[in-house]
Amino acid sequence: MLGDRIITFNRKRWSITEREGASSKRAVLFTVAGLLLFILYLYFFVGFGEVLDVIRRVDPINYFFYYSLTVMAIVLSLVFFSLTWRELLLGLSVQISFRRAFLYCLVANFVDLLLPTEAISGEAIRLYLTSKGSGESRIGRVTASLVIHRLLSMTTTLIGLLAGSAIILLDYKVTFYLSSLLITVSAGTSATIFLLLYLSLRRGPAERLIDWVLGLASSISRGRLNIAKWRERILNVLWSFHQGIDVIRAHPKNLIKPVIFSVLSWFFYLSTYHMVFCALGLDVPFAVSMVVFSISVAVQTVPVGIPVGLVEIVMTTLYTLFNIDIAISGTATALIRVVTFWFRIVIGYAAAQWIGVEALLRRS
């Protein structure tokens, strides 16, 4: 089982050991703890009886139709997410099939959802799987594709948040708490985008950051690391990375397809939030779904160590701020997370197992 194995990364092979990994056990523990936290939240602040009343009022046919669409939407979101990354790789002369890109993205999503470092863990998985056995040049170009992919995703989410916030401010009497939250999330996302762009376009600051990190590593290891060797390898990767960025800057047309696919991925992911309310027979303004979706995505990038629980509580609270009954808010949140978290966990796990089987077959 992948949950109780360690994925050991090295340059020669991807070995999956049978011993239980502390990080895997910790991820499962935090997931269970977060789930219990959300259940307790529903029990004390919402009430199971109220949730059951919401479910009893649902039209089964209407529910089945719209909830089936949410599953289709999340799959389409993952498809276009993978297409975005693949087009970026092809633009940087890194050949990869859609099937392979899709599998790698599913595994990366699986790791993102389980580990409390969503901001980088998925990218690290995709970088390894795409670059294993190759030199620094390919690693640098793959890294460039991942950074640009992250920038596209964050920019699309930020634009959606700003558009949704503008509509909300015009149509709702917004509380100080909600307006402060919107400003904080927008400012934090904008700052992250600016920092990534700055380090991607300026080699000097990126090199100084690397020197600072290596200096810190040297002091912690007390000279046991060969810093000069590591610096040479990392700078080679950085040089290739900036070459990839320069290629994109020289051929901006290569961004047309990735931008379109990124917007489509964002739209289908967002639509899962909205269609769950349709499944419950409720008409919620699309702008509300945009705001809650954007803030929940931002919350998931915070490495708090709890993959489940915090996001659900934040979502439920946000819906109540828009005058949606707390029982409906809690029910809708639970149904949304079944698709956006648990369903993605299942298919990501299956993809990881399939890649492991393929690796074993190639070695046999």
Buried (B, 14 or more C-beta within 10 A) or exposed (E): EBBEBBBEBEEEEBBBEEEEBEEBEBBBEBBEBBBEBBBEBBEEEBBEEBBEEBEEEBEEEEBEEBBEBBBBBBBBBBBBBBBBBBBBBBBBEBEBEEEBBBBBBBBBBBBBBBBBEBBBBBBBBBBBBBBBEEEBBBBBBBBBBBBBBBBBBBBBBBBBBBBBBEBBBEEBEBEEEBEEBBEEBBEBBBEBBEEBBEBBEEBEEBBEEBBEEBEEEBEEEEEEEEBEEBBEEBBBBBBBBBBBBEBBEEEEEBBEBBBBBBBBBBBBBBBBBBBBBBBBEBEBBBBBBBBBBBBBBBBBBBEBBBBBBBBBBBBBBBBBBBEBBBBBBBBBBBBBBBBBBEBBBEBBBBBBBEBBEEBEEEEE
